[in-house]
Amino acid sequence: MLFLYTNQKFMKQFSLILNIILLLAVGFLYYLHFSGNRRNIKNPDGTPAKPGSCAAVSIPVIAYVDQDSLSNNVTFIKNKKDELESEQKDIQNDYENAYRVLEKQKDDFLKKGNAITQQEADQFQAGLMKSQQEIEADKQNRTQILAAKNAKFLEEMQGRMKDFLDGYNKQKKYTYILATGTGLDYLFYKDSTLNITQDIVNGLNAQIKTDTP
């Protein structure tokens, strides 16, 4: 009998707690609904805000830019990317060709067979090692120069992006603008309506045309 009474008391308390939780949940949803509606009231300058406009949003608004698309469609990024990739290929081709020359020199030397003296063999081996070191040093030097060019370009690109987005966001009023793309895609879900990549592509291309004499 005591157990039944205790159990009934517990169920009443549990029911009361559950009702409180449900009431809080409904209240929270009610708040979200009407705070979301506040986005359609006024812009910061006091004028009526258009439905869905960022100026009227009372909660953080996030947009994202696809960097892969920028690299393929913004003219100055695409051209510089192609230029750097071409230089990288030239370095690799020159490196491989230099080793082919050494390989041929070695084959030609070995064709002498038993006519090769120990002194000639030692001299050839020393010259071969010296040539290999020069090839490796040349590749390393050119690769470092290319890396410096790439770093300078990335710095320039980031500066252009920041300057452009500072002006772009004066009207859009996004709270955050994220970058996504290969190796950067940490967003589990992306609403395509928040993809502003095409705006950025068009704006940067127009800016480059204006800056070009």
C-alpha positions as CSV (number, residue, x, y, z in Angstrom):
1,M,0.0,0.0,0.0
2,L,2.8,2.3,0.9
3,F,4.6,1.5,-2.4
4,L,1.5,2.2,-4.4
5,Y,1.1,5.6,-2.6
6,T,4.7,6.5,-3.2
7,N,4.5,5.4,-6.8
8,Q,1.4,7.5,-7.4
9,K,3.1,10.5,-5.8
10,F,6.2,10.0,-8.0
11,M,4.0,9.9,-11.1
12,K,2.3,13.1,-10.2
13,Q,5.6,14.8,-9.6
14,F,6.9,13.4,-12.9
15,S,3.8,14.6,-14.7
16,L,4.2,18.1,-13.3
17,I,7.9,18.2,-14.3
18,L,7.0,17.0,-17.8
19,N,4.3,19.7,-18.1
20,I,6.8,22.4,-17.1
21,I,9.3,21.2,-19.6
22,L,6.7,21.1,-22.4
23,L,5.5,24.6,-21.4
24,L,9.1,25.9,-21.6
25,A,9.6,24.2,-24.9
26,V,6.4,25.8,-26.3
27,G,7.5,29.1,-24.9
28,F,10.8,28.8,-26.6
29,L,9.3,27.9,-29.9
30,Y,6.9,30.8,-29.5
31,Y,9.8,33.1,-28.9
32,L,11.7,31.8,-32.0
33,H,8.6,32.3,-34.1
34,F,8.1,35.9,-33.2
35,S,11.8,36.8,-33.0
36,G,12.0,35.4,-36.5
37,N,9.1,37.6,-37.6
38,R,10.9,40.6,-36.3
39,R,13.2,40.4,-39.3
40,N,10.4,41.9,-41.3
41,I,10.0,45.0,-39.2
42,K,12.7,47.6,-39.9
43,N,16.1,48.1,-41.4
44,P,18.8,49.8,-39.3
45,D,18.0,53.1,-40.9
46,G,14.4,52.8,-39.9
47,T,12.9,52.0,-43.3
48,P,10.7,48.9,-43.7
49,A,12.7,45.8,-44.3
50,K,11.9,43.5,-47.2
51,P,10.8,39.9,-46.2
52,G,13.9,37.8,-45.7
53,S,16.4,40.6,-46.0
54,C,19.5,40.3,-43.8
55,A,19.1,43.8,-42.4
56,A,15.9,42.8,-40.6
57,V,17.2,39.5,-39.2
58,S,17.5,39.6,-35.4
59,I,19.7,36.5,-35.2
60,P,23.1,35.8,-36.8
61,V,23.0,35.3,-40.5
62,I,25.6,33.2,-42.2
63,A,26.6,33.0,-45.9
64,Y,29.3,30.8,-47.5
65,V,31.6,31.0,-50.5
66,D,32.9,28.0,-52.4
67,Q,36.6,28.5,-52.9
68,D,36.9,25.9,-55.6
69,S,34.4,27.9,-57.7
70,L,36.3,31.1,-57.1
71,S,39.5,29.5,-58.3
72,N,37.8,28.3,-61.5
73,N,35.8,31.4,-62.3
74,V,37.4,34.5,-60.9
75,T,39.7,35.6,-63.8
76,F,42.8,36.9,-61.8
77,I,42.7,33.8,-59.5
78,K,42.3,31.4,-62.4
79,N,45.1,33.0,-64.5
80,K,47.5,33.1,-61.6
81,K,46.7,29.5,-60.6
82,D,47.3,28.4,-64.2
83,E,50.6,30.3,-64.2
84,L,51.8,28.8,-61.0
85,E,50.8,25.3,-62.1
86,S,52.6,25.8,-65.4
87,E,55.8,26.9,-63.6
88,Q,55.5,23.8,-61.3
89,K,55.3,21.6,-64.3
90,D,58.3,23.3,-65.9
91,I,60.4,22.6,-62.8
92,Q,59.4,19.0,-62.7
93,N,60.0,18.5,-66.4
94,D,63.4,20.1,-66.2
95,Y,64.3,18.0,-63.2
96,E,63.2,14.8,-65.0
97,N,65.0,15.7,-68.2
98,A,68.2,16.5,-66.4
99,Y,68.2,13.0,-64.9
100,R,67.5,11.5,-68.3
101,V,70.7,13.2,-69.6
102,L,72.7,11.8,-66.7
103,E,71.2,8.3,-67.3
104,K,72.2,8.5,-70.9
105,Q,75.7,9.7,-70.0
106,K,76.0,6.7,-67.6
107,D,74.8,4.3,-70.2
108,D,77.3,5.7,-72.8
109,F,80.1,5.5,-70.3
110,L,79.3,1.9,-69.4
111,K,79.3,0.8,-73.0
112,K,83.1,1.2,-72.9
113,G,83.1,-2.0,-70.8
114,N,86.5,-3.4,-69.8
115,A,88.3,-0.4,-71.5
116,I,87.3,1.7,-68.5
117,T,90.1,2.3,-66.0
118,Q,89.6,2.6,-62.3
119,Q,90.7,6.3,-62.5
120,E,88.1,7.0,-65.2
121,A,85.4,5.2,-63.3
122,D,86.2,7.2,-60.1
123,Q,86.2,10.5,-62.1
124,F,83.0,9.7,-63.8
125,Q,81.3,8.7,-60.5
126,A,82.5,11.9,-58.9
127,G,81.2,14.0,-61.8
128,L,77.9,12.1,-61.8
129,M,77.4,12.8,-58.0
130,K,78.2,16.5,-58.5
131,S,75.7,16.7,-61.4
132,Q,73.0,15.1,-59.2
133,Q,73.7,17.5,-56.4
134,E,73.4,20.5,-58.9
135,I,70.1,19.1,-60.2
136,E,68.6,18.7,-56.7
137,A,69.9,22.1,-55.7
138,D,68.4,23.7,-58.8
139,K,65.0,22.1,-58.2
140,Q,65.0,23.1,-54.5
141,N,65.9,26.7,-55.3
142,R,63.2,27.0,-58.0
143,T,60.6,25.3,-55.8
144,Q,61.3,27.8,-52.9
145,I,61.0,30.7,-55.3
146,L,57.7,29.3,-56.6
147,A,56.5,28.8,-53.0
148,A,57.3,32.4,-52.2
149,K,55.3,33.5,-55.3
150,N,52.4,31.4,-54.2
151,A,52.4,32.8,-50.7
152,K,52.5,36.3,-52.1
153,F,49.6,35.6,-54.4
154,L,47.5,34.1,-51.5
155,E,48.2,37.2,-49.5
156,E,47.1,39.4,-52.4
157,M,44.0,37.3,-53.0
158,Q,43.0,37.4,-49.3
159,G,43.5,41.2,-49.3
160,R,41.3,41.6,-52.4
161,M,38.7,39.3,-50.9
162,K,38.6,41.1,-47.6
163,D,38.4,44.5,-49.3
164,F,35.6,43.3,-51.6
165,L,33.6,41.6,-48.8
166,D,33.9,44.6,-46.6
167,G,32.1,46.7,-49.2
168,Y,29.7,43.9,-50.3
169,N,28.6,43.2,-46.7
170,K,27.7,46.9,-46.0
171,Q,24.4,46.2,-47.8
172,K,24.0,42.4,-47.2
173,K,24.7,42.6,-43.4
174,Y,25.8,39.0,-43.0
175,T,27.1,38.2,-39.5
176,Y,29.6,35.6,-40.8
177,I,30.8,34.6,-44.3
178,L,32.4,31.2,-44.3
179,A,34.7,29.5,-46.8
180,T,34.0,26.0,-48.1
181,G,35.6,23.8,-50.7
182,T,38.0,20.9,-51.1
183,G,39.8,20.3,-47.8
184,L,37.7,23.0,-46.1
185,D,34.3,21.5,-46.1
186,Y,33.5,21.3,-42.3
187,L,29.9,22.2,-42.8
188,F,27.6,19.2,-42.3
189,Y,24.7,21.0,-44.0
190,K,24.7,23.9,-46.4
191,D,21.5,25.8,-47.5
192,S,22.1,26.6,-51.1
193,T,20.2,29.9,-50.7
194,L,23.0,31.1,-48.5
195,N,25.6,30.4,-51.2
196,I,26.9,33.9,-52.3
197,T,29.7,32.5,-54.5
198,Q,28.3,33.8,-57.8
199,D,28.0,37.3,-56.3
200,I,31.6,37.2,-55.3
201,V,32.7,35.9,-58.7
202,N,30.8,38.6,-60.5
203,G,32.0,41.3,-58.2
204,L,35.7,40.4,-58.2
205,N,35.7,40.0,-62.0
206,A,34.1,43.4,-62.4
207,Q,36.6,44.9,-59.9
208,I,39.5,43.5,-61.9
209,K,38.2,44.9,-65.1
210,T,37.9,48.3,-63.4
211,D,41.5,48.1,-62.0
212,T,43.0,47.0,-65.3
213,P,44.3,49.9,-67.4
